[in-house]
Amino acid sequence: MPRRLPRSFFGRSVHEVAPDLIGATFLFNDVGGLIVEVEAYHHTDPAAHSFNGQTPRNAVMFGPPGFAYVYRSYGIHWCVNFVCEETGSASAILIRAIQPTQGITTMKRRRKLDDERLLCSGPGRLCEALGITRDHDGLPLDKPPFELRARPEDYEVAVGIRIGITKAAELPWRYGMKGSRYLSKPFR
């Protein structure tokens, strides 16, 4: 079984951590799968929630690396990010999609659908399928209910522009497992 990822794994640039997460196992209360798509958000990036400074909503981003930053998108969907870099850098990686491998029956019940490809193909879908909410904001990624394991092999990583943003939309900071059918959107 691949080793658990320690918090120190996240104490690097988002641009180093993001591609290294592709193929890693992400479980939440024993439900989850392989990470197949992420987006990097650096504190110098106008699309990052931390760009304009610390607020009660984004405070965890300004803390140490290796913690979950959970926020609601458009007032509807929960989204989970992994805080990276050194304390105060306020950089994080949005987990956009996973390939379900564990707890699939639970995911199908929560999402009220049977198509495994659509269970976690998007950050809101992923959080709904795994049961992640604002209650989990600020929790350490190396302790239950989170479990992250290193990828057992190297995967070919696709790189492209991020999705659903208007600021700094041209930056190629989206990373994904090349050829995965579980992506939220194919890479060009």
Long-range contacts (C-beta under 8 A, 24 or more apart in sequence): 1-149, 2-149, 2-150, 2-151, 2-152, 3-149, 3-150, 4-142, 4-147, 4-148, 4-149, 4-150, 5-141, 5-142, 5-148, 5-149, 5-150, 6-66, 6-142, 7-64, 7-65, 7-66, 7-67, 7-140, 7-141, 7-142, 8-65, 8-66, 9-66, 9-148, 10-65, 10-66, 10-82, 10-83, 10-84, 10-85, 10-141, 11-64, 11-65, 11-66, 11-84, 11-85, 11-86, 12-84, 12-85, 13-42, 13-84, 13-85, 13-91, 14-40, 14-41, 14-42, 14-84, 14-85, 14-91, 14-92, 14-93, 14-173, 15-40, 15-42, 15-173, 17-82, 17-84, 17-93, 18-93, 18-173, 18-175, 19-157, 19-159, 19-175, 20-151, 21-82, 21-93, 21-95, 21-151, 21-175, 22-151, 22-155, 22-157, 22-175, 22-176, 22-177, 23-151, 23-152, 23-153, 23-154, 23-155, 23-177, 24-148, 24-149, 24-150, 24-151, 25-101, 25-147, 25-148, 25-149, 25-151, 26-95, 26-98, 26-146, 26-147, 26-148, 27-102, 27-103, 27-146, 27-147, 27-148, 27-149, 28-130, 28-131, 28-132, 28-136, 28-145, 28-146, 28-147, 29-103, 29-130, 29-131, 29-144, 29-145, 30-102, 30-103, 30-147, 31-102, 31-103, 31-106, 31-107, 31-129, 31-130, 31-131, 32-98, 32-100, 32-101, 32-102, 32-103, 32-130, 32-147, 33-98, 33-99, 33-100, 33-101, 33-102, 33-120, 34-98, 34-99, 34-101, 34-151, 34-177, 35-95, 35-97, 35-98, 36-97, 36-98, 36-99, 36-176, 36-177, 36-180, 36-182, 36-183, 37-95, 37-96, 37-97, 37-174, 37-175, 37-176, 37-177, 37-180, 37-182, 37-183, 37-184, 38-93, 38-94, 38-95, 38-96, 38-174, 38-175, 38-176, 39-93, 39-94, 39-96, 39-162, 39-163, 39-173, 39-174, 39-175, 40-91, 40-93, 40-173, 40-174, 40-175, 41-81, 41-91, 41-92, 41-93, 41-94, 41-173, 42-91, 42-173, 43-85, 43-89, 43-90, 43-91, 45-167, 45-168, 45-171, 45-173, 46-167, 46-168, 47-162, 47-165, 47-166, 47-167, 47-168, 47-169, 47-171, 48-90, 48-91, 48-92, 49-92, 50-90, 50-91, 50-92, 54-90, 58-90, 59-138, 60-137, 60-138, 61-90, 61-91, 61-92, 62-87, 62-88, 62-90, 63-87, 63-138, 66-140, 66-141, 66-142, 67-138, 67-139, 67-140, 67-141, 68-132, 68-136, 68-137, 68-138, 68-139, 68-140, 68-141, 68-146, 69-137, 69-138, 70-127, 70-132, 70-133, 70-134, 70-136, 70-137, 71-134, 71-137, 72-134, 73-123, 73-124, 76-124, 77-123, 77-124, 77-125, 77-127, 77-128, 78-124, 78-127, 78-128, 78-132, 78-133, 78-134, 79-123, 79-124, 79-127, 80-123, 80-126, 80-127, 80-132, 80-136, 82-141, 94-123, 95-123, 95-126, 96-122, 96-123, 96-126, 96-163, 96-174, 96-176, 96-183, 96-184, 97-121, 97-122, 97-123, 97-126, 97-176, 97-180, 97-182, 97-183, 97-184, 98-126, 98-182, 99-177, 99-180, 99-182, 100-129, 100-182, 106-131, 117-181, 117-182, 120-182, 121-182, 121-183, 121-184, 122-184, 123-184, 125-184, 158-187, 159-187, 160-187, 160-188
